[in-house]
């Protein structure tokens, strides 16, 4: 069969590079395309008449390449050019590049040319903090670029107020890309372009187009920042993922067309809410991104086929347009266009959360409290510097024997131990909070010699630690992100693998508007970053992804439950639970009705198992005591106890502390049990069974009992009656509900420039998006949102069979585990009238998250995602 020959004419160093090889291997997969690489030997030394024939030519300039010979060859053979060759002469000259940009209306930084090439200098004056070029004035900081684009020695001059001198940029050498120099005078030999220095946030954005409708963008740390090249664990320069705005997508299209380079790399700076192109590099590929290699080969193959298939009489249908319209089957089976996906997701698996309270009175603590303005803010200290200050006080108190006049020694020691726990501070795993207590309370100090009681003001110091995302939690989030792609068009099949990587394509062809929000808890933020990594097939570390992609949403409690202050209703409910579950004897039907007036299936099941809650609490207490005793024996008899490896570098001591504290707090003085501790006990046993299973072999019963108790306590702490549940839920999630409503309503306003996608093939309408909003948060918000959906009278169980089945499923779910998701999907029927009731269609999806350690049969079976399609 006839083959289209694609010639690659470039220097061997370029054709043998990894990106080029990756892309050519994928291009070969098109059945009608054959790749032919020109030998460097013949490019350099043979006349063009002896160069091989080809139908399509990919050829580009690099050092040592005879560009004029390549031009001569194309005039002789007339192949279809992927990248125009004439313009490549212009790309080597920064003056020409800026002229082309200006002619095409593409914004650049303000610049002026100082051309000394033909002995003409033009007007040039230099002062301490500014220069005059022609009649343009440039105040420092400004940039000085050689007119030869291959010369990378660019200088940035700083104003004397900032210390003067200049930053000299150069081609990367090892780990450096720039060096600071004290030289403050500009270079006087050679021709330069001078331009305003743009205040970005320290990142340069690099865009790689493949044709006018596809671009991959990434940011790297600006070399001007400190000149140190950030490298990841594989030694590659760290690049951040970037999402282009609609305007930037148009710029990418304009640059690609203006320079007639299908494959084209260029840089822009984001400043003052605009984007300015500052450099166009011509032919270049993204390094080490599998997704880009797949996309690039696919787009290039399509461009070549589209142009050449007709004259070769090769059957070829253009498949690109159909994929761009996000039409998918809905659960009811009809085809509609997906407009909006909103997901609220709980964070992944974490270490147990721990908390310690102590009363402190030392002046040093008061000083710290005042320093951070504690009276007004009730400040949480979590920055490394702040935690260090608390640790310093604790250490100081422990060395000065008489300083501990009225602090409890063991508490201060524990404070010191927890703060020293990881050997370094990172702001995501510990926080200290002070609350001011006025003099009303007298606290008895149990010092040996006599019982004194102190009055006078004191501070309540609350230390929280633990609750970090574990490696398992990170993996859960990344996996879920990957699986989440199947919600999007073209996403069916193997986790949306190569053939229909719908979302990734949607994302790069600019039709995906994504925002990710997370509360300010470290575990929630890391979950969001790991999820984004899986969703968008990103490579590398989580930190850069977090910085660039995840917005912290601690505005007005959108995703955080600010303050540990429970509402009156919650306190009332907790008190009621405390009484009901400490009632002696087997629970009667009346007790059942009091604890769970809404007769939820999962709670009934748990109460049935519990029968006599006090007995079960006693059994739990006995098991906990035997477990802590066993741990102590292990520690005392095992000389190399440091050898016992616990998950996430926990030591036996810390584990013992964790359990002893629970054991101490669970049983109250009056022989009742503290029901509010049950969630914490369940949390610990669940964690240890999963991660430290070998130690827990004989304690499965502890898990079973605590799970049953937790299945009653956790949901009921959010209210027992319908009105309590709604009252408490609204306390948490009103800001989030309002935000979701806005997200959905924005789809109504977009009719104005709405083209029917079926008629607008080939029209670039950057306004058409699938909008995705992801909200990562903690358990309380998920419970509240689910309550509102369940009891907010959205549909009627009596008349709506589908809703009834859904509610039965929600009812059977006993626990909203890590990574629980509530997803709202909005579809639009493009054939309906804009005012019609049937124009929009909403789907609710719910999953109770990660499966626990219990066998599958006890897990309620849902219908799966889109069972009918």
URCORFEN-V670839 format. One record per helix or strand of 3 or more residues. SS is the DSSP state (H for helix, E for strand). FROM is the first residue (numbers start at 1). TO is the last residue. If there is no record, write none. Layout:
BEGIN
SS	FROM	TO
SS	FROM	TO
END
This chain:
BEGIN
E	4	9
H	12	15
H	18	27
E	33	37
H	40	45
H	48	50
E	56	59
H	67	77
H	86	91
H	94	103
E	111	114
E	124	126
E	130	133
E	136	139
E	142	146
E	154	157
H	160	162
E	166	173
E	176	181
E	192	196
E	203	210
E	215	221
H	223	226
E	239	241
H	246	258
E	263	271
E	274	282
H	290	312
H	320	324
E	327	329
E	335	346
E	353	360
H	363	371
H	374	377
H	384	399
H	401	403
H	409	419
E	430	437
E	443	445
E	452	454
E	458	466
H	471	487
H	502	508
E	512	518
H	522	535
H	542	549
E	550	552
H	568	581
H	589	595
H	601	610
H	613	637
H	641	643
H	647	649
H	652	666
H	675	691
H	693	717
H	722	745
H	749	751
E	770	777
H	779	791
H	801	812
E	821	828
H	837	839
E	840	847
H	856	858
END
